[in-house]
């Protein structure tokens, strides 16, 4: 007889969710919903589309449910214009809306670059929600630490993101920003570069300022790390935006369960240009975390 219990969702699902303050959050998921889940968060000015190739990776899809969303102020999500609309608790609420919409159980949060800061929000306001953190050339939190973790190159480009009176300056900054993400931008498909550039155009100067200046307190993040929350750092030796060795020094005192992997010769987008190595490292960490967290899992 047919069961009345619905089976796992299979395939890709896209949704526009509402966060606690009514801000729309665009999210998507792909794979089997009964697999352990990985939530991917993109970097500054981009959107979840940067994960497109990973979300086709059969190795990942066989064992994990892949979820991504556009942070507020980015991509297809809402872009509220007040400082209070970018409070840490609201970023946590955005994550909670995604977890609830896709019925996720203790996901691992994977934050690329600026996306890494979401883990700080989650730890501060949603304790015991995630099973682990992966910083992919990640920024742990917003604040003065950015001046030591970010390279002088990207710090020097920020005025171009904030410019409201020089269209050419703004446009050329974003074109250069796309290029410095890659090892050799001339070898990247123009369709990919233009798609990623299009995502950055969706974020205006005011949005860039708001998402980079919001207040965060890392105390709860540090407490979670000292309590054993697993953290994986995936850095790249040729990253032109983030100094991975400085990230490691910043978080090492606070994370008892810390793994570090450096993609030799890798760029800021090593998940795209060195996908096979990235997937292997990510899966090894995720399997370990979930075997400990979910002893009965298939992993």
Kinemage of the C-alpha trace (Angstrom):
@kinemage 1
@onewidth
@group {chain A} dominant
@subgroup {mainchain}
@vectorlist {calphas} color= white
{ca unk a 1} P 0.000 0.000 0.000
{ca unk a 2} L 1.255 3.527 -0.725
{ca unk a 3} L 2.651 5.414 2.231
{ca unk a 4} L 1.097 8.676 3.366
{ca unk a 5} L 4.508 9.878 4.520
{ca unk a 6} L 6.037 12.166 1.883
{ca unk a 7} L 9.383 11.040 0.511
{ca unk a 8} L 12.526 13.145 0.198
{ca unk a 9} L 12.594 16.013 -2.273
{ca unk a 10} L 14.842 15.262 -5.213
{ca unk a 11} L 16.076 17.804 -7.749
{ca unk a 12} L 16.372 21.572 -7.534
{ca unk a 13} L 13.909 23.792 -5.682
{ca unk a 14} L 13.935 27.591 -5.695
{ca unk a 15} L 12.039 29.717 -3.198
{ca unk a 16} L 11.632 33.347 -2.207
{ca unk a 17} L 11.358 33.350 1.580
{ca unk a 18} L 10.358 36.041 4.052
{ca unk a 19} L 12.692 36.810 6.915
{ca unk a 20} L 11.480 38.025 10.305
{ca unk a 21} L 11.376 41.666 9.182
{ca unk a 22} L 9.664 40.884 5.865
{ca unk a 23} L 12.831 41.082 3.745
{ca unk a 24} L 12.712 38.636 0.851
{ca unk a 25} L 15.469 36.028 0.769
{ca unk a 26} L 16.077 34.054 -2.417
{ca unk a 27} L 17.139 30.470 -1.731
{ca unk a 28} L 17.541 27.203 -3.587
{ca unk a 29} L 18.303 23.591 -2.814
{ca unk a 30} L 19.308 20.601 -4.877
{ca unk a 31} L 19.739 16.907 -4.243
{ca unk a 32} L 17.974 14.534 -1.855
{ca unk a 33} L 16.455 16.327 1.094
{ca unk a 34} L 17.030 13.314 3.360
{ca unk a 35} L 20.815 13.660 2.978
{ca unk a 36} L 22.858 15.676 5.504
{ca unk a 37} L 22.800 19.317 4.445
{ca unk a 38} L 25.408 21.881 3.458
{ca unk a 39} L 24.405 25.552 3.317
{ca unk a 40} L 26.581 27.702 1.042
{ca unk a 41} L 26.852 31.472 1.507
{ca unk a 42} L 28.472 33.613 -1.216
{ca unk a 43} L 30.868 36.559 -0.983
{ca unk a 44} L 30.668 40.341 -1.301
{ca unk a 45} L 28.462 41.676 -4.122
{ca unk a 46} L 27.828 38.208 -5.553
{ca unk a 47} L 24.911 35.795 -5.214
{ca unk a 48} L 24.347 32.082 -4.785
{ca unk a 49} L 24.944 31.642 -8.511
{ca unk a 50} L 28.688 31.402 -7.826
{ca unk a 51} L 28.007 27.861 -6.602
{ca unk a 52} L 26.364 26.730 -9.861
{ca unk a 53} L 29.106 24.280 -10.869
{ca unk a 54} L 29.360 22.806 -7.374
{ca unk a 55} L 25.615 22.267 -7.363
{ca unk a 56} L 26.044 19.961 -10.354
{ca unk a 57} L 28.795 17.923 -8.709
{ca unk a 58} L 27.601 14.307 -8.611
{ca unk a 59} L 30.091 13.375 -5.891
{ca unk a 60} L 28.589 15.942 -3.538
{ca unk a 61} L 25.005 15.301 -4.582
{ca unk a 62} L 25.201 11.588 -3.854
{ca unk a 63} L 25.742 12.223 -0.166
{ca unk a 64} L 24.627 15.774 0.655
{ca unk a 65} L 21.676 18.097 0.249
{ca unk a 66} L 23.046 21.373 -1.145
{ca unk a 67} L 21.410 24.667 -0.208
{ca unk a 68} L 22.363 28.260 -0.975
{ca unk a 69} L 20.782 31.656 -0.560
{ca unk a 70} L 21.456 35.270 -1.442
{ca unk a 71} L 22.335 37.348 1.599
{ca unk a 72} L 20.242 40.441 2.195
{ca unk a 73} L 21.724 43.330 0.236
{ca unk a 74} L 22.770 40.937 -2.529
{ca unk a 75} L 21.505 39.289 -5.695
{ca unk a 76} L 17.834 38.368 -5.794
{ca unk a 77} L 17.244 39.015 -2.093
{ca unk a 78} L 15.866 42.231 -0.657
{ca unk a 79} L 18.122 45.237 -0.174
{ca unk a 80} L 16.890 47.233 2.820
{ca unk a 81} L 18.505 50.646 3.113
{ca unk a 82} L 18.641 51.404 6.844
{ca unk a 83} L 21.495 50.520 9.182
{ca unk a 84} L 19.085 48.774 11.564
{ca unk a 85} L 17.979 46.528 8.700
{ca unk a 86} L 21.449 44.974 8.767
{ca unk a 87} L 21.549 43.994 12.436
{ca unk a 88} L 23.291 40.714 13.234
{ca unk a 89} L 20.079 39.197 14.541
{ca unk a 90} L 18.387 39.746 11.161
{ca unk a 91} L 21.183 37.955 9.315
{ca unk a 92} L 20.657 35.075 11.739
{ca unk a 93} L 16.919 35.222 11.052
{ca unk a 94} L 17.617 34.992 7.308
{ca unk a 95} L 19.598 31.817 7.922
{ca unk a 96} L 16.840 30.482 10.171
{ca unk a 97} L 14.275 31.096 7.426
{ca unk a 98} L 16.358 28.992 5.030
{ca unk a 99} L 16.784 26.199 7.583
{ca unk a 100} L 13.055 26.134 8.246
{ca unk a 101} L 11.988 26.344 4.589
{ca unk a 102} L 14.079 23.332 3.601
{ca unk a 103} L 13.652 21.445 6.896
{ca unk a 104} L 17.390 21.224 7.513
{ca unk a 105} L 18.816 19.331 10.473
{ca unk a 106} L 22.039 20.744 11.927
{ca unk a 107} L 23.543 21.871 8.599
{ca unk a 108} L 27.176 22.704 8.027
{ca unk a 109} L 27.583 26.385 7.076
{ca unk a 110} L 30.022 27.030 4.228
{ca unk a 111} L 30.893 30.707 3.890
{ca unk a 112} L 33.007 32.044 1.076
{ca unk a 113} L 34.784 35.358 1.738
{ca unk a 114} L 32.204 37.775 3.241
{ca unk a 115} L 29.788 34.845 3.511
{ca unk a 116} L 31.896 33.499 6.347
{ca unk a 117} L 30.629 36.286 8.602
{ca unk a 118} L 27.167 34.681 8.712
{ca unk a 119} L 28.564 31.996 11.042
{ca unk a 120} L 29.183 34.743 13.605
{ca unk a 121} L 25.525 35.811 13.378
{ca unk a 122} L 24.296 32.234 13.680
{ca unk a 123} L 26.442 31.466 16.712
{ca unk a 124} L 25.361 34.711 18.386
{ca unk a 125} L 21.612 34.258 17.912
{ca unk a 126} L 20.922 30.627 16.942
{ca unk a 127} L 22.989 28.481 19.303
{ca unk a 128} L 23.340 24.786 18.437
{ca unk a 129} L 21.840 25.279 14.971
{ca unk a 130} L 24.861 24.242 12.890
{ca unk a 131} L 27.110 21.188 13.035
{ca unk a 132} L 30.217 22.898 11.717
{ca unk a 133} L 31.682 25.828 9.802
{ca unk a 134} L 33.757 25.952 6.639
{ca unk a 135} L 35.519 29.209 5.821
{ca unk a 136} L 36.309 29.245 2.117
{ca unk a 137} L 38.880 32.046 1.996
{ca unk a 138} L 36.487 33.295 4.632
{ca unk a 139} L 36.192 36.457 6.685
{ca unk a 140} L 35.273 35.397 10.251
{ca unk a 141} L 33.501 38.604 11.212
{ca unk a 142} L 33.173 42.266 10.321
{ca unk a 143} L 35.267 44.818 12.182
{ca unk a 144} L 38.845 46.082 12.423
{ca unk a 145} L 40.093 42.547 11.741
{ca unk a 146} L 39.207 43.140 8.090
{ca unk a 147} L 42.167 45.513 7.776
{ca unk a 148} L 44.603 42.692 8.565
{ca unk a 149} L 42.832 39.766 6.866
{ca unk a 150} L 41.973 41.485 3.571
{ca unk a 151} L 44.799 42.218 1.152
{ca unk a 152} L 45.795 45.820 0.398
{ca unk a 153} L 44.554 45.205 -3.145
{ca unk a 154} L 40.919 44.628 -2.206
{ca unk a 155} L 40.968 47.251 0.556
{ca unk a 156} L 42.114 49.779 -2.047
{ca unk a 157} L 39.180 48.866 -4.279
{ca unk a 158} L 36.433 49.462 -1.707
{ca unk a 159} L 36.027 53.198 -2.492
{ca unk a 160} L 34.982 52.123 -5.978
{ca unk a 161} L 32.202 49.996 -4.503
{ca unk a 162} L 31.027 52.956 -2.422
{ca unk a 163} L 31.258 55.636 -5.126
{ca unk a 164} L 27.972 57.369 -5.963
{ca unk a 165} L 29.248 60.164 -8.219
{ca unk a 166} L 31.568 58.439 -10.687
{ca unk a 167} L 29.885 55.816 -12.836
{ca unk a 168} L 33.059 54.932 -14.745
{ca unk a 169} L 35.035 54.458 -11.514
{ca unk a 170} L 32.331 52.237 -10.093
{ca unk a 171} L 32.059 50.107 -13.231
{ca unk a 172} L 35.785 49.662 -13.759
{ca unk a 173} L 36.221 48.739 -10.093
{ca unk a 174} L 33.717 45.911 -10.405
{ca unk a 175} L 35.269 44.665 -13.643
{ca unk a 176} L 38.686 44.581 -11.962
{ca unk a 177} L 37.118 42.939 -8.905
{ca unk a 178} L 35.860 40.064 -11.050
{ca unk a 179} L 39.302 39.559 -12.573
{ca unk a 180} L 41.260 39.432 -9.309
{ca unk a 181} L 39.095 36.574 -8.052
{ca unk a 182} L 40.621 34.224 -10.643
{ca unk a 183} L 44.131 32.866 -11.266
{ca unk a 184} L 44.051 33.827 -14.945
{ca unk a 185} L 40.896 35.801 -15.772
{ca unk a 186} L 41.610 35.570 -19.502
{ca unk a 187} L 41.144 31.801 -19.356
{ca unk a 188} L 37.696 32.015 -17.716
{ca unk a 189} L 34.621 31.702 -19.909
{ca unk a 190} L 33.305 35.170 -20.663
{ca unk a 191} L 29.798 33.921 -19.934
{ca unk a 192} L 30.887 33.131 -16.370
{ca unk a 193} L 32.690 36.430 -15.850
{ca unk a 194} L 29.788 38.446 -17.223
{ca unk a 195} L 27.252 36.532 -15.145
{ca unk a 196} L 29.270 37.167 -11.989
{ca unk a 197} L 29.711 40.815 -12.980
{ca unk a 198} L 25.956 41.089 -13.456
{ca unk a 199} L 25.443 39.926 -9.878
{ca unk a 200} L 27.708 42.709 -8.589
{ca unk a 201} L 25.684 45.303 -10.513
{ca unk a 202} L 22.621 44.261 -8.493
{ca unk a 203} L 24.307 45.704 -5.402
{ca unk a 204} L 24.386 49.498 -5.238
{ca unk a 205} L 26.941 51.641 -3.353
{ca unk a 206} L 24.666 52.070 -0.325
{ca unk a 207} L 24.147 48.309 -0.111
{ca unk a 208} L 27.910 47.688 -0.232
{ca unk a 209} L 28.487 50.135 2.597
{ca unk a 210} L 25.754 48.619 4.742
{ca unk a 211} L 26.869 45.000 4.384
{ca unk a 212} L 30.509 45.873 5.126
{ca unk a 213} L 29.906 48.169 8.099
{ca unk a 214} L 27.292 46.245 10.084
{ca unk a 215} L 28.048 45.434 13.712
{ca unk a 216} L 29.094 41.946 14.787
{ca unk a 217} L 30.272 40.542 18.114
{ca unk a 218} L 32.466 37.414 17.812
{ca unk a 219} L 32.161 36.398 21.482
{ca unk a 220} L 29.579 33.638 20.904
{ca unk a 221} L 31.451 32.412 17.828
{ca unk a 222} L 34.566 32.056 19.936
{ca unk a 223} L 32.625 30.315 22.716
{ca unk a 224} L 31.211 27.831 20.213
{ca unk a 225} L 34.701 27.104 18.908
{ca unk a 226} L 36.095 26.565 22.399
{ca unk a 227} L 33.154 24.238 23.089
{ca unk a 228} L 34.169 22.091 20.130
{ca unk a 229} L 32.285 23.392 17.092
{ca unk a 230} L 34.331 22.044 14.149
{ca unk a 231} L 35.889 24.538 11.750
{ca unk a 232} L 37.580 23.899 8.419
{ca unk a 233} L 39.631 26.631 6.753
{ca unk a 234} L 40.127 26.198 3.008
{ca unk a 235} L 42.645 28.795 1.911
{ca unk a 236} L 44.505 29.367 -1.353
{ca unk a 237} L 48.153 30.288 -1.686
{ca unk a 238} L 47.595 32.698 -4.605
{ca unk a 239} L 44.487 34.390 -3.197
{ca unk a 240} L 44.560 38.090 -4.111
{ca unk a 241} L 41.799 39.117 -1.668
{ca unk a 242} L 42.148 37.221 1.614
{ca unk a 243} L 45.309 36.356 3.559
{ca unk a 244} L 44.607 32.817 4.680
{ca unk a 245} L 47.519 32.640 7.124
{ca unk a 246} L 46.123 35.658 8.969
{ca unk a 247} L 42.670 34.060 9.127
{ca unk a 248} L 44.243 30.964 10.660
{ca unk a 249} L 46.101 33.011 13.289
{ca unk a 250} L 42.888 34.906 14.060
{ca unk a 251} L 40.698 31.852 14.722
{ca unk a 252} L 43.197 29.285 16.000
{ca unk a 253} L 43.070 30.377 19.673
{ca unk a 254} L 39.282 29.871 19.727
{ca unk a 255} L 38.661 26.621 17.830
{ca unk a 256} L 39.619 23.358 19.500
{ca unk a 257} L 38.532 21.373 16.434
{ca unk a 258} L 40.319 23.151 13.596
{ca unk a 259} L 41.403 21.810 10.216
{ca unk a 260} L 43.328 23.864 7.671
{ca unk a 261} L 43.811 23.062 4.000
{ca unk a 262} L 45.652 25.268 1.530
{ca unk a 263} L 45.083 24.898 -2.196
{ca unk a 264} L 48.559 25.450 -3.594
{ca unk a 265} L 48.461 27.957 -6.433
{ca unk a 266} L 44.739 28.392 -5.840
{ca unk a 267} L 42.808 31.634 -6.220
{ca unk a 268} L 40.064 33.271 -4.194
{ca unk a 269} L 37.607 31.114 -6.142
{ca unk a 270} L 39.403 27.807 -5.620
{ca unk a 271} L 35.995 26.136 -5.328
{ca unk a 272} L 35.478 26.986 -9.014
{ca unk a 273} L 38.982 26.658 -10.468
{ca unk a 274} L 40.123 23.725 -8.305
{ca unk a 275} L 36.742 22.106 -7.834
{ca unk a 276} L 37.904 18.496 -7.539
{ca unk a 277} L 40.365 19.241 -4.738
{ca unk a 278} L 37.869 21.515 -3.023
{ca unk a 279} L 35.141 18.854 -3.100
{ca unk a 280} L 37.455 16.179 -1.716
{ca unk a 281} L 38.512 18.363 1.217
{ca unk a 282} L 34.967 19.515 1.933
{ca unk a 283} L 33.526 16.006 1.816
{ca unk a 284} L 36.191 14.575 4.105
{ca unk a 285} L 35.417 17.229 6.717
{ca unk a 286} L 31.632 17.003 6.321
{ca unk a 287} L 31.634 13.216 6.613
{ca unk a 288} L 33.686 13.380 9.797
{ca unk a 289} L 31.427 16.001 11.327
{ca unk a 290} L 28.214 14.195 10.444
{ca unk a 291} L 29.435 10.780 11.549
{ca unk a 292} L 30.014 12.318 14.962
{ca unk a 293} L 26.830 14.399 14.960
{ca unk a 294} L 24.544 11.830 13.312
{ca unk a 295} L 25.865 8.379 14.252
{ca unk a 296} L 23.162 6.636 12.227
{ca unk a 297} L 23.816 8.525 9.010
{ca unk a 298} L 24.685 6.805 5.716
{ca unk a 299} L 28.041 8.598 5.448
